[in-house]
């Protein structure tokens, strides 16, 4: 497959931007080779600058649940742009998207829009600290919450220790406000809260961890977190930037029937435009400025173009049988691959929930923690990745990243993908 234009563009980009990209994983460091520069997308397909076409399962890392250039979203954006792109003042579209979400989501009463998932998480942490008057946070190894200073941390060496920075530029004092625990270990959470609950403002978790593999947690573990947070007067934050509106309109909270204190959103609520949000009950949200003392602001928060795109997309998601049909298409893909893996006896396991899927080079059927991922096997993913790319299938360029099925994927797309993926497994594993 020719990629001459992508190569030239990347060489130029490296002279303009750090690593030639504006987000690190795009640089293809995990899989080798040069990144592919995209120029257009339609439905389930994307086309690069060399006119190669791919069936897209990255979906812009999740937000394109309807696929590329969906007519309703495209029209909403165009009509809104005609009236202006930004005002720095309230618009009716903010009310419309907020009401659409709140009226159809049982777990929040008020919402605040921001411009990214990272900003949503940062604001949710500040809110939790403002409500509780406490400063420390518990997070879990293997969950990613954006590039928030206090959350770019890894586990320390002790049983209940504070985190250590995982990025240059993050002061130790910030990392010391975060306690990092392994997923799926209720006893450690309980022990930590028993010792330090008077200092801990919140526990934050991806209820469906999907940034470092797909580490599906049991309902029992998440329910224990809810009970412990209630017991020790600690707020529970669900980071649903990926899972929100993806596994159902009410996300993981609705799927598991567990009510967190604060939920962060992103991705899908912007219809492909930059957006994030956080929500909670009216009492908690009353602490946010200008009602309360917790300051948070943003010039482009509630941007009308993003709000219009979000209204258009979420309205489609609310149509009857939307999520059931998306699940059926995902099942078709996953089952087709699982059947081949089983027949061949490969040590590969496909994990999926809703329209999210991920394959690991392991025969473990219940992989729930980051330390269970065999990083040594990621060289296999790199080989499989380039086989897929050469045959017109596009995934995010990292073996730790999940794939997404969109409403635009057809049975023909799925069947071709099964064929190409199974051939890739044979070429690399056979």
N, C-alpha and C positions, 0 to 999 in steps of 0.2 A: 504493500500500500504506500503510495507516494505521500510524503509529508514535507515537501520542499518549502512551501510557504510557511507552514508552522515553524519549521527550523529557522528560517530567516527572521520571522517575527520574534522568536524567542531570543535569538542572538541580539537583536535590537533592544528587546525588552530588558535584557540583562544590563544594558548600559543606562537604563532609565529607572529601574525599580530594583530593590533588594532581591537578589535571586531571580529577577525577571518576572516576579509575580506579586500580586497584592494579597495573597493568602498562601501560607507555606505549602499545604498539601498539593496545590496545583502544579508545583514544580516537578512532580514525578520522581522525587528523590526516593520514594518507597518502592517504586517499580522499575526505575531506571529508564533511560531514554529521555526524549524531549517531550514536553507537554504539547497537547493538541490544541490549537487555537480555533475556537468555534466562531462561525459567522451567522448561523441561522438555525431556527428550530421550528418544527411544525408537528403538532400531535405528539407521537411517541418518538419522533426522529430528530436528530440534530445533524448539521452539515458543517464540516470544518473548512478552513481556508483553502484546502486543496480539493474541495468538492467531494470528499469522502463522506458517505452517509452512515450513521450509526443508529441503532435502536438504543435509546437512552434509558438507563436504569439508575443514573445519578440524580436526574430530575432537579438539578441545581442544589443538590444535597438535601432534597426533601420537599421544598415548598410547592413544586409543580405537580400537585396531586391531580390536576386536570390535563397535564401535558403542556406542551409549548404552544404559545399564541392561540389559546382558546378564544373563540369568537366573543363570548360574553365579557371576558376580561379585557381583551384587546379593545372592544368598543367602549367599555367603561373608562379605560385609560384615555383613549383618544378624545372622548366627549368631555372628560374632566379637564384635560390639558388645554382645550380650547378656551376655558374660562380662567386659566391661570395654574401655575405649578406649585405655588407656595404663598401663603399670606402672613404667617406668623400670628394668626388670629383664628378664633374658633370658626368651624364650618359645620354645616348640617351633616356632612358625610361622617364626621366623627360620631355624632349622635346615632346615625344610622348603623354604623358598624358595631358600636358599643352595644346598642339595643339588640342587634341581631345575635351577638354572642351571649349576652347576659340572659336574654329571653329563652335561650336554648341550652343553657349550661347551668346545672343545678348547684354547682359548687362555688360560684362567685356571685357577688351582688354589685360590685363596682369594679371598674377597670381603668387603667391608665396606659395610654399608648406611648411607646418610645420608638426608637429607630433601628434596634437590633436585638437579638436574643441576649447578647452579652450585656447590653445596657439594661435589659429587663431583669436579669439576674442580679446585677450590681445594685439596682434600685430595690429589688426585693430584699436583699441582705440588709441594706440601710434601713428599710422599713422595719424589718424584724428586730434590728438592734434598737430602733427608736421606740417601738412598742414595748419591748421587754426591759429596756434599760441595761441590757447585758451585751457583751461584745464578741464572745467566741462563737465559732460555727463548727459544726460537724459536717464533713463531707465524706464520700466513699471513694476508695481507690477504684479506678476504672470508669468513673463518671466524669464527664467533661461539662463545664458550665460556662464556656466562653473564656476570653482572656482577661477575666477579673483578677486583679493582683492577688487578693486574699485566697483565690481558688486555684491559682497556678502553683499548686503545691503537691508534694508527694508525701507518703507516709514516713514518719521518723522511725527510729530504731527500737523504741520501747513499746511496751504493751499499750499504754495510754499516753502518747506523746504528741507534741505539736508538730505540724507539718514542716517540711523543708521546701524551700523554693525550687521549682522546676524550670524557672526561667531567669536569665540575667535581668537585672533591673527591678526585681521585686525585693523590697527591703525585708530583712529577717523579721522585723517587728510586725509586718503584715502577715507573713507566714505563721508567726507564733499565735495569731488569733484563730488559726484553723487547725482542727484535729482531724486527721485522716484515718478512717477505719476501713477494714475489708468489708465488702458486700456480703450479705447473707450470713452475718454473725450477730445474732440478737444479744448473746451474752456479753460481747464486748461493748455493744451500744449501751446496754443496761449498766455495766460496770463503769463506763465513762460518765454516764449521767449521774450515777450515784455519787461519784467523786466531785464532779465539776458542774452540776446542773445550775448552781448559783451564778456561774459565769457564762453559760451557754445560752445564746439567744435563739438559735435555730438549728435544725437538721435539714440539710438540703440533699436531695437525691433525684436523679433521673428515675422515675418509677419504672420506666422501660429503658435501661441503659443502652444507648445505641450509638455512642461515639467511640467506643473502644471494643468493637465487636458488639454482638447483640446478647447481652448478659441478662437473660430473662430471670426476674426475681419471682419468688413465690408470693402468693397472696398473703400467706401466713407471715412472712417477713415484713411486708409492707404494713400489714395490720398491727404487728407488734410495734413498729415505729410510731404509728398513730397513737397507740395506747401509751407508750412510754413518753411521748411528747406531752400528752395530756397530763399524765401523772406528775411529770417534773416541771410543768409550766414552761415548756420549750415549744417554739413554733415549728411546724412541719411545712417545708417548702417543697413542692413538686416542680421540678424543672421539666416542663412539657414543651420545650421549644421544638423538639422533634416529634414526640408522641401526641402532642395536642392536635386535635382535628385529623389525625392520621389513622389512629386505631379506632376511631369513632368520634362523633362530634364533641363529646365530653372527654375525649382523650383517655389516658390511663386512670384518672380519677373516676370517670364513669364506668370504665371497663371493670375495675376492681371494686367499685362502690366504696371508695375510701375518700374521705373529705380532708384534704390538706388545709392548712391555714392560709397559705399563699400559693398561687400558681403562676409560673412564668410561661409566656407564649412567644412564638415567633413564626418563622417559615411560612406556614400555610395561610395565616391571617393576612398576609400582604399580597397574595396572588402573584408572587414573583418580584414584588417591589420591596425595598428595604423597610422592615417593620419589626417591632417587638411589642410586648405588652406584659403587664402583671396585674393580677386581680385577687380579690379576697372578699370577705364580708364587709359590710358597710362600716362597721366599727373599726376594723383594722385599717381600712382605706382612709378613714377620717383623719389618720395621723399624717397623711401626705399634704404638703403645702399646695394650695393656700389655706386649706382647712386646718391643718395641723403643723407641727414643728419639723417634720422630716422633709428636707428640701430636695426637690428633684425637678429638673426642667429640661427643655430641649426645643431649639428653634424649629426643627422639622418634625417634632412629635405630632402625630395626627395629620401628617401631610395628606392633602386631599387626593392626590393621585394614588397613593398607597391605600387610602381608605376606600376609594372607589373600586380598586382592584380586589381588595379584601371582601367587600360586599358582594361583588360578582362571583368570586370563588366560593365563599361560604354559602351563598344561596344555592349553588349547584350541589354542594356537599349535603345540604338539608333535604334534597329531593329523595323521595321514597326509594329504598333499596340501594342507595348509592354505595354504602359501605359493604353491604352483602355482595354486590356485584364485583367490587374491588377485591374483596376477600376470595371470591371464586376464581378470579383471574390469577391471583397470587398463588392459590392452591394448585392451579393447573401447572404453573411454572415449577414450584417447589416439588410437587409430586413427580413430575416428569424427570427431574434431576435425581431425586431420591431413589427412584426405581433403578436408574442406571448405576448409581453408586453402589446400591445393594447387590445388583447382579455382578458387578465387577469386583466387589469386596474392597473398595477403596476406603482408607481411613479419612473420610470426609463426612462432616455432619452439617446439614442445613438447618438453621434455626429461623423461625419466622413467627411473626405476630401481626395480625392485620395485613397491611400491604408492605411491611418491612421484612427484609430477609437478609441472611448473612451465612456464608459458609466458612467453617473452620476445619483445619486439617487435624482432626481428632475424631475418635469414635465415642467420645463422651456425649451422652444424651442430655445431660443437665449441667452444662457449663454455665456457672453463675458468677465467677470472679475473674478479674483481670489476670491474676497470677496463674490461672489454668490455661491461658492461651499460650501455645507453643510458638514463641517468636522465631525459633529456628526454622520453622516451616514456611515463613513468609517468602522465602526464595521461590517456593513452589507457586505461591500466588503471583509473583512477578512474571513467571513464565506463562502461567494461565492467562494473566491479564493481557499480555501482548498477543497471545493467540486469539483472544476475544476481540481485541482492538483491530487486528488485521482482518478479522472476519465480520466486522460491522456491528460489534456489541460494545457499548460504552458503560463502564462502571467508574465510580470514584477511584482515583489511582492510589489506593492503599488497601492492604488486606485487612485492616482494622475497621474499615468503613463499611456501612451497611448499604444495601441496594433498596430501591423503591419501585413499586409498580404504580403506574398512574392510570387514570380512567381512560387515557388515550391509547393504552396498549391493547392491541387486538389479539385474538386467538392466533392469527397468523404470526404476529410478532413473537408471541410466547412460544409457539411451536418451533420457530426458527431459532430462538434463543436456547431452547432445550437442546436442539440438535448441535448448535455450535459449542455450547458449554460442555456437553457430554464428549464431544470430539476433543475439546481442550483438555479435559480430564484424562482422556485416553492417551493423548500425546505426551502429557507430562507425568502421569501416574502409572501408565500402563507398562 
